[in-house]
Amino acid sequence: MLFIGAALVAAAGFVSLQPAYAGAALTITKPELAAPIQEAQTAAARNDYAAAIAAMRRAEGIAGISAAERTFIHQSILAYYTQAKQYQQALTTVEAMIAANEGNRNENLRTALQLSLNLNNTAKAQQYASQLGETGNMALYLAQSQFQTGNYRGCIQTATPLLQQGRPSRDLLNLLQACYDRAGDAAGRRRILEQLVLNYPSADAWGNLITLTRQSQSGLTDEHQMELLRLRLLTGNIKTAAEYSEMAQLALLVGYPGEAKMVYEAAAKANMLEGERSTRLLGLINQRIADDRPAMSALTQQAPAEPTGMADLKLGRSLVNYGMNAEAETALRRAIQKNRLGADLEAAKVALGRALLAQDKTQPAINAFNSVAQNSSYSGISRLWSIHARQ
């Protein structure tokens, strides 16, 4: 008696069946099956699907095989036809399996539906969707089929209206993200990523969105980079000792030693400190904090009377950096009200939003982020903060 593993994989609902022979063991009762099955596997490994199918057809003709063996053979033939993009032969195979009640009926019906769409046979696709009780998913199935065949713009056109039907599914958003990505449409992909992080937040989705925002904007200053690093830290996208160190050092560079200390502590909690190097960094952070106290005291006294609001902006940012968010809110509102910050006005609005959010003043924070001018260098960053605040 022989044993052989078998599994057929369909990724993300697309017709991409792969003979990946690993998984539940199949008992081979007929020793004569071993040779053609091994031959088929070897041929498939070198992408010679015609030879793989021919070998399995020989196996199919062996007398006395069990029902499980026959199902295994037909599933393998179905997979090889699909891999070879011979969709009509694949559809004929799975239809025969449905008629003979071989394998999982719903899986076979779903495969038949997808293959019908690949063949642009919408009548058959509707037939199989009806049997599955999933006629409402027809547009999604069609969009998946268009993606599978490389019609990315068609996929976008078919799937986009589904976004208006209540909360979009993760599958729909992932499909649209993939379509925009393959179509080379960064703006469209960013819009879908925004919906993904709003509806199904994850570190990966946030990481992709932050990266796309950074790549779409030129001339980023250290202050811009700090905002993006803050978002990365909050969304689980600072993961290595080098990344924690980079953020702490940049915080020191732009004058936020209190924030650098917070990053150091987060690295310690995540077991991401680097021995002697981290010890030296902590010493430098503590020294900068001590050096910062007299300047902060002086700035606190001087800022209210300074006419442009620049001193208030500097003070507000410094206070946020030490977690003194209520005091920071007062300074930043004063800076904005003076209305003489010029291009730094939008930076002040983002800082105010962060100070409000840290006090759990969610709606005022969202309002501050949303008030950033769309043509400013902070527009993309403020949009990320607004999304984060809405979660």
Secondary structure by P-SEA (a helix, b strand, c coil): cbbbbbbbbbcccccccccccccbbbbbccccaaaaaaaaaaaaaacaaaaaaaaaaaaaacccccaaaaaaaaaaaaaaaaaacaaaaaaaaaaaaaaaccccaaaaaaaaaaaaaaacaaaaaaaaaaaaccccaaaaaaaaaaaaacaaaaaaaacccccccccccaaaaaaaaaaaaaaccaaaaaaaaaaaaaccccaaaaaaaaaaaaaacccccaaaaaaaaaaaaaacccccaaaaaaaaaaaaaaccaaaaaaaaaaaaaaccccaaaaaaaaaaaaaaaaaaaaaaaaaaacccccccaaaaaaaaaaaaaacaaaaaaaaaaaaaaacccccaaaaaaaaaaaaaaaacaaaaaaaaaaaccccccaaaaaaaaaaaaac
